[in-house]
Amino acid sequence: MTIMRFFTVLLLTLLLPVAAQAGVFNTTYFVAPGEFALGTEAELVFSENSGAGMNLRFTEGLNELMNVTGLIGTGGGDRNFRFGGNMTFDFFPDIEGQPGIGVAAQGIYYRIGSRGQFEATAVPYIHKAFVSAGNEIEPFIAIPLGMAFSDGRYETLSTFVLGSMFKGSEHIRYSMEFGIAVNHSDSYVSGGLTYYH
């Protein structure tokens, strides 16, 4: 499949009135203190409520170990609107001979049909950047787990996520990830690009 055909299929699926959720995206890539990142993420959900959506994220580097992210997104069908954010704690930085390890505390409100749902999750992750012939890729594994609250009820959530970020230029990085539903969650594929400044 050519690149143009891939983006045409992606664009068409984003226009369909279907559901989507927010993925891990650029959470694992640390933003230095005083710097920021602006990213856009497209998603396709493959579970019972299959569909598509789009998220916009803004990340600010707070200090040597912490980032804060805000997100807003839309989709069709069941999950037509969402907003929220996370606080990322990068406990062990990705340095030579050592992978990066951290956790994000995340809260996202979804408008699902005529009701609201708040999802509070912890997102532990591990990542490692590899450079070869001037190209840099940074694969990651994350396991978002937590609770969803709606209409006075709650349920546990968990997902297994595999993904990678790819360096496009000094200020642009691309991402691709696959989420595998484990408990009361959706399987999905997502991707996008982030501008770092």
VENNORGI-V162959 format. One record per residue. RES is the residue in one letter. SS is DSSP state (~ for helix, > for strand, _ for the rest). OMEGA is omega in whole degrees, -180 to 180 (none if undefined). D_LAST is the distance of its C-alpha to the last C-alpha in whole Angstrom. Layout:
# VENNORGI-V162959
<<RES & SS & OMEGA & D_LAST> <RES & SS & OMEGA & D_LAST>>
This chain:
# VENNORGI-V162959
<<M & _ & -180 & 33> <T & _ & 179 & 31> <I & ~ & -179 & 27> <M & ~ & 179 & 28> <R & ~ & 178 & 31> <F & ~ & -179 & 28> <F & ~ & 176 & 26> <T & ~ & 178 & 29> <V & ~ & 179 & 30> <L & ~ & 180 & 27> <L & ~ & 180 & 27> <L & ~ & 180 & 31> <T & ~ & 178 & 30> <L & ~ & -179 & 28> <L & ~ & 180 & 30> <L & _ & -180 & 33> <P & _ & -176 & 34> <V & _ & -173 & 33> <A & _ & 175 & 32> <A & _ & 178 & 28> <Q & _ & 180 & 26> <A & _ & -180 & 23> <G & _ & 179 & 22> <V & _ & 176 & 20> <F & _ & -175 & 17> <N & _ & -178 & 14> <T & _ & -175 & 16> <T & _ & -179 & 17> <Y & _ & -174 & 13> <F & _ & 176 & 12> <V & _ & -177 & 9> <A & _ & 179 & 9> <P & _ & -180 & 11> <G & _ & 179 & 9> <E & _ & 177 & 6> <F & > & 177 & 5> <A & > & 177 & 6> <L & > & -175 & 9> <G & > & 175 & 11> <T & > & -172 & 15> <E & > & 175 & 18> <A & > & -178 & 21> <E & > & 172 & 24> <L & > & -179 & 28> <V & > & -175 & 30> <F & _ & -179 & 34> <S & _ & -178 & 36> <E & _ & 178 & 38> <N & _ & -176 & 36> <S & _ & -178 & 35> <G & > & -177 & 32> <A & > & 178 & 29> <G & > & -179 & 26> <M & > & 179 & 22> <N & > & 174 & 19> <L & > & -177 & 16> <R & > & 174 & 14> <F & > & -179 & 11> <T & > & 179 & 10> <E & > & 175 & 10> <G & > & -177 & 10> <L & _ & 178 & 14> <N & _ & -175 & 15> <E & _ & -177 & 16> <L & _ & -170 & 18> <M & > & 171 & 16> <N & > & 173 & 14> <V & > & -177 & 15> <T & > & 172 & 15> <G & > & 179 & 16> <L & > & 174 & 18> <I & > & -178 & 20> <G & > & 179 & 22> <T & > & 177 & 25> <G & > & 178 & 28> <G & _ & 175 & 32> <G & _ & -175 & 35> <D & _ & -176 & 35> <R & > & -174 & 31> <N & > & 179 & 30> <F & > & 174 & 28> <R & > & 171 & 25> <F & > & -179 & 23> <G & > & -179 & 22> <G & > & 177 & 20> <N & > & 173 & 19> <M & > & -176 & 19> <T & > & 177 & 18> <F & > & -178 & 20> <D & > & -172 & 19> <F & > & -180 & 22> <F & > & -178 & 22> <P & _ & 177 & 19> <D & _ & 178 & 19> <I & > & -177 & 21> <E & _ & 178 & 24> <G & _ & -179 & 27> <Q & > & 176 & 25> <P & _ & 175 & 23> <G & > & 180 & 21> <I & > & 179 & 23> <G & > & 178 & 22> <V & > & 175 & 23> <A & > & 172 & 21> <A & > & -168 & 23> <Q & > & 174 & 23> <G & > & -179 & 25> <I & > & 175 & 25> <Y & > & 177 & 28> <Y & > & 169 & 29> <R & > & -176 & 32> <I & > & -176 & 34> <G & _ & -180 & 37> <S & _ & -179 & 39> <R & > & 176 & 37> <G & > & 176 & 34> <Q & > & 177 & 33> <F & > & 179 & 31> <E & > & 176 & 30> <A & > & -177 & 29> <T & > & 168 & 28> <A & > & -177 & 27> <V & > & 174 & 24> <P & > & -177 & 25> <Y & > & 173 & 23> <I & > & -177 & 23> <H & > & 179 & 21> <K & > & 178 & 21> <A & > & 177 & 19> <F & > & 180 & 21> <V & > & 179 & 21> <S & > & 178 & 24> <A & _ & 178 & 24> <G & _ & 178 & 20> <N & > & 179 & 20> <E & > & 173 & 18> <I & > & -178 & 19> <E & > & 178 & 19> <P & > & 178 & 22> <F & > & 172 & 22> <I & > & 178 & 25> <A & > & 179 & 25> <I & > & 176 & 28> <P & > & 177 & 27> <L & > & -178 & 30> <G & > & -174 & 31> <M & > & 173 & 33> <A & > & -178 & 34> <F & > & 180 & 36> <S & > & 176 & 37> <D & _ & 178 & 41> <G & _ & 178 & 42> <R & > & 176 & 41> <Y & > & 174 & 39> <E & > & 180 & 38> <T & > & -180 & 36> <L & > & 170 & 34> <S & > & -179 & 32> <T & > & 174 & 30> <F & > & -174 & 30> <V & > & 172 & 26> <L & > & 180 & 26> <G & > & 178 & 23> <S & > & 171 & 20> <M & > & -178 & 17> <F & > & 179 & 16> <K & > & 178 & 14> <G & _ & 177 & 14> <S & _ & -179 & 12> <E & _ & -176 & 9> <H & _ & -176 & 6> <I & > & 173 & 9> <R & > & 178 & 11> <Y & > & 178 & 15> <S & > & 175 & 17> <M & > & 179 & 21> <E & > & 177 & 23> <F & > & 177 & 27> <G & > & -180 & 28> <I & > & -178 & 32> <A & > & 176 & 34> <V & > & -177 & 35> <N & > & 179 & 37> <H & _ & 178 & 36> <S & _ & -179 & 33> <D & _ & 170 & 32> <S & _ & -176 & 32> <Y & > & 168 & 29> <V & > & 179 & 26> <S & > & 178 & 23> <G & > & 179 & 20> <G & > & 179 & 17> <L & > & -179 & 13> <T & > & 175 & 10> <Y & > & 179 & 7> <Y & > & 179 & 4> <H & _ & none & 0>>
